[in-house]
């Protein structure tokens, strides 16, 4: 079984992890109510998706 010969230093470990960043979510605008929403998802404010009412939203 392969075992590391030396301990990996904190600096070396952190250099490897520099690209593990969380990305900002893409936000689009609902064409029906003009509120921000995630793309390819039903609008949580009006319940529309692709020009159709998919959910009944209580106000």
N, CA, C and O of each residue as an XYZ file, in Angstrom:
236
protein
N       0.838     -1.182      0.000
C       0.000      0.000      0.000
C       0.885      1.248      0.000
O       1.869      1.306      0.737
N       0.550      2.229     -0.804
C       1.334      3.454     -0.892
C       1.049      4.340      0.307
O      -0.101      4.627      0.637
N       2.122      4.763      0.944
C       2.016      5.622      2.128
C       2.924      6.820      1.903
O       4.050      6.643      1.437
N       2.473      8.053      2.220
C       3.340      9.217      2.045
C       4.586      9.114      2.920
O       4.515      8.692      4.075
N       5.724      9.505      2.353
C       6.979      9.438      3.101
C       7.081     10.581      4.098
O       7.666     10.422      5.169
N       6.513     11.737      3.752
C       6.564     12.912      4.627
C       5.163     13.519      4.767
O       4.296     13.339      3.912
N       4.979     14.232      5.856
C       3.719     14.928      6.088
C       3.586     16.080      5.077
O       4.551     16.801      4.824
N       2.399     16.246      4.509
C       2.150     17.356      3.596
C       1.920     18.607      4.435
O       1.057     18.634      5.313
N       2.710     19.647      4.149
C       2.618     20.867      4.946
C       1.290     21.588      4.702
O       0.622     21.355      3.694
N       0.925     22.449      5.620
C      -0.327     23.214      5.488
C      -0.304     24.074      4.232
O      -1.314     24.200      3.541
N       0.843     24.660      3.941
C       0.952     25.511      2.756
C       0.728     24.709      1.477
O      -0.013     25.131      0.589
N       1.371     23.560      1.397
C       1.234     22.737      0.195
C      -0.198     22.228      0.046
O      -0.740     22.201     -1.059
N      -0.803     21.829      1.154
C      -2.193     21.363      1.125
C      -3.121     22.482      0.680
O      -4.014     22.260     -0.138
N      -2.919     23.680      1.211
C      -3.793     24.808      0.879
C      -3.587     25.294     -0.557
O      -4.529     25.773     -1.189
N      -2.366     25.175     -1.072
C      -2.135     25.524     -2.474
C      -2.950     24.616     -3.389
O      -3.471     25.071     -4.407
N      -3.061     23.371     -3.043
C      -3.819     22.425     -3.849
C      -5.313     22.755     -3.809
O      -6.029     22.516     -4.781
N      -5.773     23.294     -2.709
C      -7.199     23.579     -2.525
C      -7.622     24.975     -2.994
O      -8.781     25.348     -2.812
N      -6.733     25.741     -3.582
C      -7.073     27.123     -3.948
C      -8.187     27.203     -4.972
O      -8.880     28.218     -5.045
N      -8.377     26.162     -5.763
C      -9.388     26.193     -6.813
C     -10.732     25.658     -6.354
O     -11.662     25.601     -7.159
N     -10.873     25.264     -5.098
C     -12.130     24.725     -4.562
C     -13.009     25.853     -4.068
O     -13.321     25.921     -2.879
N     -13.409     26.733     -4.956
C     -14.184     27.894     -4.530
C     -15.664     27.686     -4.815
O     -16.031     27.033     -5.792
N     -16.492     28.233     -3.973
C     -17.929     28.235     -4.236
C     -18.217     29.345     -5.247
O     -17.665     30.440     -5.144
N     -19.076     29.064     -6.217
C     -19.401     30.049     -7.242
C     -20.718     30.738     -6.912
O     -21.593     30.160     -6.267
N     -20.843     31.976     -7.362
C     -22.100     32.687     -7.196
C     -23.152     32.059     -8.101
O     -22.858     31.731     -9.251
N     -24.373     31.887     -7.600
C     -25.404     31.293     -8.457
C     -25.812     32.263     -9.566
O     -25.851     33.477     -9.367
N     -26.112     31.705    -10.731
C     -26.606     32.523    -11.834
C     -28.044     32.910    -11.523
O     -28.844     32.064    -11.122
N     -28.372     34.167    -11.703
C     -29.722     34.648    -11.391
C     -30.311     35.270    -12.652
O     -29.688     36.119    -13.290
N     -31.505     34.841    -12.996
C     -32.217     35.426    -14.125
C     -33.461     36.135    -13.595
O     -33.741     36.111    -12.397
N     -34.190     36.756    -14.492
C     -35.384     37.515    -14.118
C     -36.609     36.783    -14.646
O     -36.633     36.352    -15.799
N     -37.606     36.646    -13.816
C     -38.858     36.019    -14.236
C     -39.549     36.956    -15.236
O     -39.758     38.130    -14.930
N     -39.905     36.456    -16.419
C     -40.551     37.328    -17.399
C     -41.975     37.716    -17.017
O     -42.514     38.683    -17.555
N     -42.588     36.979    -16.103
C     -43.967     37.260    -15.708
C     -44.029     38.333    -14.620
O     -44.754     39.317    -14.767
N     -43.273     38.153    -13.526
C     -43.386     39.091    -12.395
C     -42.128     39.942    -12.200
O     -42.110     40.820    -11.337
N     -41.074     39.695    -12.989
C     -39.822     40.460    -12.969
C     -39.052     40.356    -11.653
O     -38.239     41.225    -11.340
N     -39.301     39.316    -10.897
C     -38.525     39.048     -9.691
C     -37.333     38.156    -10.048
O     -37.394     37.408    -11.024
N     -36.249     38.227     -9.268
C     -35.105     37.357     -9.552
C     -35.430     35.899     -9.248
O     -36.153     35.599     -8.298
N     -34.882     34.987    -10.074
C     -35.096     33.560     -9.868
C     -33.911     32.793    -10.422
O     -33.130     33.331    -11.207
N     -33.772     31.534    -10.016
C     -32.732     30.678    -10.566
C     -33.183     30.185    -11.941
O     -34.365     29.902    -12.134
N     -32.260     30.080    -12.899
C     -32.651     29.636    -14.230
C     -33.115     28.188    -14.241
O     -32.649     27.375    -13.444
N     -34.027     27.868    -15.139
C     -34.585     26.523    -15.325
C     -35.348     26.038    -14.103
O     -35.398     24.835    -13.846
N     -35.937     26.944    -13.353
C     -36.722     26.585    -12.176
C     -37.997     27.418    -12.149
O     -38.066     28.489    -12.752
N     -38.994     26.919    -11.451
C     -40.259     27.625    -11.316
C     -40.041     28.855    -10.444
O     -39.323     28.794     -9.446
N     -40.652     29.957    -10.816
C     -40.560     31.182    -10.022
C     -41.316     30.974     -8.719
O     -42.483     30.582     -8.729
N     -40.655     31.234     -7.601
C     -41.311     31.005     -6.314
C     -42.272     32.128     -5.930
O     -43.027     31.989     -4.967
N     -42.255     33.233     -6.664
C     -43.147     34.342     -6.355
C     -44.479     34.242     -7.088
O     -45.528     34.556     -6.524
N     -44.436     33.800     -8.360
C     -45.679     33.752     -9.130
C     -46.041     32.341     -9.602
O     -47.173     32.119    -10.032
N     -45.111     31.385     -9.533
C     -45.406     30.009     -9.908
C     -45.348     29.740    -11.404
O     -45.831     28.702    -11.858
N     -44.773     30.644    -12.175
C     -44.688     30.471    -13.628
C     -43.394     29.787    -14.025
O     -42.362     29.947    -13.374
N     -43.467     29.014    -15.118
C     -42.282     28.436    -15.745
C     -42.578     28.266    -17.223
O     -43.549     27.606    -17.589
N     -41.756     28.852    -18.070
C     -41.915     28.814    -19.529
C     -43.299     29.280    -19.966
O     -43.909     28.672    -20.845
N     -43.795     30.349    -19.362
C     -45.066     30.941    -19.767
C     -46.297     30.231    -19.284
O     -47.401     30.587    -19.694
N     -46.157     29.223    -18.414
C     -47.310     28.493    -17.900
C     -47.337     28.547    -16.391
O     -46.289     28.593    -15.747
N     -48.534     28.541    -15.821
C     -48.657     28.449    -14.380
C     -48.452     27.001    -13.965
O     -49.207     26.117    -14.371
N     -47.437     26.763    -13.162
C     -47.096     25.409    -12.744
C     -47.499     25.191    -11.289
O     -47.946     24.106    -10.917
N     -47.338     26.222    -10.474
C     -47.675     26.135     -9.052
C     -48.699     27.195     -8.694
O     -48.706     28.291     -9.255
N     -49.543     26.858     -7.774
C     -50.442     27.848     -7.193
C     -49.752     28.446     -5.988
O     -49.489     27.748     -5.009
N     -49.452     29.747     -6.053
C     -48.710     30.418     -4.990
C     -49.669     31.230     -4.152
O     -50.444     32.029     -4.677
N     -49.617     31.023     -2.839
C     -50.447     31.816     -1.915
C     -49.754     33.144     -1.660
O     -48.531     33.202     -1.541
N     -50.533     34.199     -1.577
C     -49.948     35.519     -1.334
C     -50.122     35.982      0.075
O     -49.680     37.076      0.425
